[in-house]
Amino acid sequence: MRSSILIIYTGGTIGMKTDPDTGTLIPFDFSAIYEEFPSLKRLKVDLEVRTMNPVIDSSNVQPHNWVTLAELIRENYDRYDGFVVLHGTDTMSYTASALSFMFENLTKPVVFTGSQIPIGVLRTDGRENLITAIEIAGAHDAEGHPLVPEVSLYFQNHLYRANRTTKRSAEALSAFYSYNYPPLADVGVNITYHHHLIRQPERYDEPLRVATRFSDEVCIIKLFPGLTEQTLRSILSIEGLKAVVLETYGAGNAPTAEWFIRPLEEAIARGMIVLNITQCKGGGVAMDLYETGLRLQQIGVSSGYDMTIEAAVTKLMYLLGANLSTAQIKEQLKVPLRGEFTR
């Protein structure tokens, strides 16, 4: 059984190659992908390529780019068995996390990948990342159901749930990691799928729905020794701001001084949503563990459990865009909508 895969190139390092005449990097022509990588013909997949116009450096990505990408997948959803999204690494986890929330009733693989070295360079990591992402997107069981019917991210021998990932290195080829959730698959001589870790749809006959309204009225406040009341109040008083991701210490701890607690309490009373996540890469928030975290819980700060910063920001943008009440959003923050946290 052959699978049809749509590759979507959005921009980024993976889409560059060296011009043999000038030695400079120029865009890679993915329409000639079989000529560049003849080994792809051995996979049981039929490939088509779509390049976003214009391509964008991932550092310039904005929520409207997520909507454009999600709508492109929706428009082609019935024509293909899976999708591979090539994206710059700097904001890949943000985009992939956002799409995980935007897609409702997803039953097909959407695999993000990219590279640290341009695909046209001799020792690029992009070649293996691309080929394996395609193979994963086309993999299915004996009944024809995809093996990984969720938004995922493949990089350097590991397939991760997208909204559990974060970029951990600017130089290492293993640029991404999922600190709080195991890989969905490990790649060596063979691809070993960890089926019990992969989200499965309740039904396969429900149509794909895409949430296209995202709110950018979200801000991140990272705690550090030296943060002042003036700075905190200035951020919380930004016109139109509706939600704050509070990056706290350790297991969700923060100062207990009134200069810190009072501005947060006042903001929450005005309807501001404050979501507490830890600055630590591994582990999560347990606000009832220490007095410093318990005080935040008492004034109405929501727990982000073990979410990444990327998942926390994009989940808030998604929920705010759904035009829910503050109470409804707070309830949704307690629920792992797409497997983005573990209680």
N, C-alpha and C positions, 0 to 999 in steps of 0.2 A: 504494500500500500504506500503510494507516494503522497507526500505532503506538499502543499503550496505555501510558500513563505514570502511575505513582503518585507524587504529591508528598507528602512527609512533612515536616510542620512540627514541629521540635523545640523551637523558641523562638528568641529573638534579635531584633535590631533590625528585620530585614526584615518581621517579622510585626506591626508596629505601624502605626496610622494615627491621625490627629487627629480627636478628637470635635468635630463642628461646633458643639455646644452649649457645651462647657466649654473647648475648646482644649487639653485634655490628651490624652496618647497612650493609646490603648486597643487591645486585640488586634484584628488584621485578620481578617475572616471569609473564609478561603480557600475555603470551600464555595461562595462566590459569585464565584469567580475569573473566570468568563466575563463576568459583569456588570461587574466592575471593569476587565477587560482584554479588550474585545471582539475585539481583533486576534488573540487566541489562536485564534479560530475559523478563521482562515486557515491555521493550521498543520495538517498531516495527522496530528493526534494526538487521542486520546481521553484526557481527564484525569479522574483521581479524586484526592481529597485526604484525607489522614489526619493529624490533629493529635494529637501525643503528649499523654497525660494523666498527670501534669501537664506543661505546657510548662516548660522550665527555662532560666534564664540560663546561657549557656555557661561562665561563670566557676565555676559550681557543678557542672559535668559531672564524673562519676566513671566508672571502668571499668564499673560495673554498668549505666550508661546506654548504653554502647556495646553491651553484650550485648543489652539490650532493643531497641535500634535494629536490630541485625543479625538478631535473631530475627523482628522485624516484616517485614523484607525477605525473609527465608527463607520465612515463612508465605505471602507474596504473590508469591513468585518466579515461579511458573508462570502467574500471571494477567496479568502485565504484561511489556512489552518493555523497559522501562527505569524507572529510579527517579531522582527529584530530591529531595535532602535539603536542607531549609532549616535553617540552623544559625547560631548566633551566631558572630561572627568571632574572638572572643578565643581559643577553643580549637578552632576548626574544623579546623586542620591536625592536631591531636592525634586528634580523632575520626575524620577521614578516613583518616589513616595507620593507626589501629587497625583500621578496617574492611578496609583493603587486606590486612592480614595475616590477619584472621579469615575472609575469604572464600576458600575453595579451590574451584577449577574454576569461577570466575566467568566467565560468557559474556555478561553483559548490562551496560549502562552503569549506574553509580551515580554521579551527578553532584552534588557538594556546591556550594552557593552561599549567598549571604547579601547583606547590604548594610551600608554605613556610615551611610546615612540611611534612616529608616523608610519603608516602601513607600507609606504614605499621605500622605507629604509631597510637595509638587509637584515638586521637582527631585530626587527619589530616584534613586539608582543601582540600587535593588532591582528596578525594573520591567524594565530591560534585562537585568540579571543573571538574573532569573527566566525571562523569555521565551526568552533564548538557551540557558540550561541545559536547558529543556524541548525546544527544537529539537535540541540535541546528543544528549540522551538518546533521542530518537526517530529519529535519523538511522541509515540502514542502506544497505548496498550492494545491487547488483542481485540478489544471491542471498538477500537478506533478513537478512544477518548485520549486527549492530550495528557502526557505525564505530568506536566507542570502548568496547570490552567490558572496561573496567577501572574502578577507583575513581578518579575525577578531581575536580578542583576548578576551577570557572569563576568568574572575577572580572574585571570591567573589561577585556573584549576578549581575554582569554587563557584557554585551557583548559590546565591543568597536571596532570601525574601527582600524585595527592593526597599520596603519601608523599615527594614532593620539595619540598613547599611549606612556607612559613613566613610568618606575618604580619609585614610589615615596617613598617607605618605605622598609627598610631591615627587619622590624619586624612585621608590621601590616599584617593581613591576606588580607586586601584590598590593595595589594602591587602595583597595577597598577591604573592609572587614565588617563582620556582623558580630558585635561583642556580646550580645545578649540572646542570640538565637542561633542554633547550629545551621550549617549549610544545608540547603535543600538537596544538593548533589555535590559529590566530589569527583574530580576528573583526573584519571591517571591513564593506565593502559586502557581501561574501560571507564564508562561513566556510571557511577554508582548513585542511584537515586534513593533518597531516604523518604520513602512514600508516606510514612506516618507524620512527617513534618510538613508536607505539602498541603495547602488548603485545597479543598475540593468543593465544587459548586453543589448546592442542594439539588438543583435541577439543571438539565442541559437544554431544555426547551424554552427557557425564558429569554426574551430579547435583551440585548445589551442596552443599558441606559448609561448616558454620560452626563455627569454634572458639569456644566460649563460656566457656572458663576463662582468666581473666586474673589475673596475680599483680601485686599492688601493692607487692611487696617490692623496690622499685627506688628509687634515690636519685640525684640529680644533685650533683656537686661541681664547681663552677666555680673554676678557679685564678685567683688574683690575688696581686700582691705584698703580703705581709702575712699570708697564710694560715699558720697555726701548726700545729705537730705535734699540739698538744692538740686543736685543732679537727678536724684530719684523723682522729685516732684516735677521737675521740668519735663522728664520723659512721660510721666503719667498724665500730664496735663496737655500733651500734644493733641491738637484739634482733630477729632474724628477717630482717634485711637480707640479700639474696642477690645483688644486682647493683648496680653503680654506673656511671653514665655520667660519665666524667671529661672535662670541657671544658677542653682544653689550649690552649696558645698556638700560633699559626701552623700549621705542618705537623705538629702533634702533639707539640710540645715541652713540657717540664716541668722543674722543678728536679731536679738530679742529686744534691743533698745527701742524706745518709743519713736525716735526720729525715723526709724526704718519701718516699724509696724504701722504707725499711724497713717502715713501716706498711702500705703497699700490698702488698709482698711477703708479709708475714705474713697479710694478709687473703686473698690469692690462694691461699696454702697451705692456708687453712681452707676453701677451696671458693668463695670470693667471685669473681664475674665482674666484671671491670673493662673497660669499653668506652671507648676513646679516640676522641673526636671534637674537631674544632677549634672554637674560639670564633668564627672568621671565618665570615661569611655565605657567601663563595664559596671554592671549593677544598676540599681534603680532607686527611686524615692520611696522612703518609708517614714512619713511625717509623724507617725506616732511612736517612733523609736526613741527620739531625744526631745527634750523640752524645746530646743531651738526650732525643730520642725513642727512640733505640736502647736506652737503658737500660730504658725502660718495656717494650719488646718482650722484652728478656732476662728480665724477671721474670714474664712471662706476661700482660701487658696485651694485650687484643684490639684490632685496628684497626677503627675505624668508617668508614674510607674517607671518602667525601664525604657521609655521611648528615646529615640535619637532626637537631636535638635531638628533634623530635617523632617522627621515624621511629626514632631510636635508643631512646627510652624505650618506645614502644609495641611495638617488635620484641622487646625484652627481656621486657616484660610477657607478650607472646604466647608466647614460647619457654619462659619459666618456668611459665606456666600449662599447658603441654603435658606437664609432669612429666618432662622429659628430664634426663639426667645432665649434670653440668657439662661433661664432654668433648663430649657431643652438642650442647649449646648453643653451645660455642665453635666447633664445626664449622659449625653453621648460621649463625653470625655472619659466616663467611667467604663465604657464598653470598647473592647478591641474590635473595631469595625472591619479591619482587613488584616488582623493578626499582627498589628503594629506594637503591641506590648503584651507582657505576661504579668498577670496579677500576682 
